Amino acid sequence: MNTPPPSANISPGPLWAMLSPFGRIGRFPYWLSFGFVWIIISIAVRLWWVSSMDYLTPETVTPSAFMASNPLFPLLFFALQWFELALVIKRLQDIGQSGFFALLIFVPVLNILMVLVLGFIPSKPEPNRHGPLPNSYWRKR
């Protein structure tokens, strides 16, 4: 018998979407999750920009000045990178590809292209080794 357990069709919650690299995620929750990540990034950048307008001009802004201005920014961006990586891995698994390709999000130009392209490719309707349906993962009994 190759039928999945009854609990396999229960949709996981938002913590799973943002933290776990296991399973599959459809296009709609993928875009919602990325929207949340981008809102958090824009709020952090806006707060930094307003607080540093005294001594920085657009010509003198550097990544090191940005990270040195607040000790919590590196932690925030590390967490947001994990969220992005988990989302891209699940989206790749949803379309039937290996999550290993998610490492391409660390390549500067490919990261934007990859996030956008993955958001438009439709999900595979049939079960695969990563989950029975989009927005799910295999669960053991």
TANOR-V741070 format. One record per helix or strand. SS is the DSSP state (H for helix, E for strand). FROM is the first residue (numbers start at 1). TO is the last residue. If there is no record, write none. Layout:
# TANOR-V741070
ss->SS from->FROM to->TO
ss->SS from->FROM to->TO
This chain:
# TANOR-V741070
ss->H from->6 to->9
ss->H from->14 to->19
ss->E from->24 to->24
ss->H from->27 to->51
ss->H from->63 to->68
ss->H from->71 to->94
ss->H from->99 to->106
ss->H from->108 to->120
ss->E from->128 to->128
ss->E from->131 to->131
ss->E from->136 to->136
